Amino acid sequence: MKSIGYVKAFLDSQSSLQGNLSMNHSGRVDGSLVGNIRSQSTLIVGDGGEVTGNIYAQDVIICGSVSGNIYSENKIFLSKTAKIKGELSCQQVIVEQGAQIESSSFHTQKGIREDILSLRQ
């Protein structure tokens, strides 16, 4: 995964947000977010972060929990502390031992990028 530089949007562990979030840069959620997230770059759900909704991003790193589908143009990385309930769509999935995944399907294929780009709009 390429370097993400620095994170421009941050929801700290003491914060919660209800509603959809859209950004043109990297972002990190360490708090609670109920709604969909769209990022033109990397989206990180930190350890202790909770997202209830779908994620659409270029690259996705999950260390917390997500209840919703994750759509990535490139890679999804699931750390050993990740808890996922939903479908994954991407070019590549990297899963550390210990990650908890409850999913009916994984989509890892070439050409998925066009599908994800259409979902972003």
N, C-alpha and C positions, 0 to 999 in steps of 0.2 A: 504494500500500500504506500502511496506517495506521502511525503511529509505534508501535514495540513497547515504548517506555519503556526499561526496563533488563532485562537477561537475568538470570534467577534461578537457572538451572542451567547449569553450564559444565564441559565435559570438555576440559582443556587439551591442547596439542600433545604433551606428554610422557606422556599417559595413554591407557590402552586399557581397554575394557569389553567383556565377553562376556556377553550376556543382554539381555532386553527392558527398555526404559526407558519409564516413563509419568510425565507431569508435567501439572500444571494451569496452567502458566505458560510463558513464553518460555524457550527453551533454545538453547545453542550447542554444537556439536561441532567441536573443532579437532584432536582426537586420532582414535583408531580405535575404532569401535563395531561389534561383530558382534551383530546382533539387531534387533528391531523397535523403533521409536520412536513414541510417541503423545504429542501435545501438544495441549492445549486452546487454545493461542495460536500464536505464531510459532516455527518451528524453523529454525535457521541451521546449515548445514554450512559452516564457514569454509574459507578457502584452506588446503589441506593436510589438512583433515579427511577421514576416510574412513568411510563407513557401508556395511556389507554387511547388508542387511535392508530391510524396508519402512518407509516413513515415513507417518504419519497426522497431519496438523496443520491448523490453520486457515489459516495462510499458511506458505510454505516458501521459503527463500532458500538457493540452493546455489552455493557458490564452490569447493568441493572435489569429491570423487567419491562417487557413490552407485551401488551395485550392488543394485538392488531397485526395487520399484514405489513411486511417490510419489503419495499421495492428499491433496489439499488441498481444504478447503471453499471457499476463495476463489482465491488466486493462487499460482503457482509462478514464482519469478524465478530464471533461470539466468544466472550471470555468465559473462564470457568465459573464466574458468578452470574452469568446471564440466565434469565428466565424468559422464555418466549412462548406465547400462545398465539399462533397465527401462521400464515403462509409466508414463505421467503421466495423472492424472485431476484436473481442477480446473475452475473457472469461466474462468480466464484464465491463459495462459502468456506470460511475457515472457522473451525470449532475446537476450542480447548476442552480437554477432558474435564467433566464436571458441569458443563453447560446443560441446562434443562430446557428441552425443546418439546413442545406439544403442538405438532403441526400435521395437517393432512397432506401437505405437499411442499416440495422444494422445486423451484424452477431455476435450473442453472444451464443456460444455453446461449449460444451466439444468436444475435438478433433480438434479444430481449430489450435492448436499449431503445429501439423504436417504440415498443409497447410502453415502456416506462416514460419516455418523453411525451407520449400522447396522454398519459395519466396525469402528468404534471400540469397540464394546461386547464 
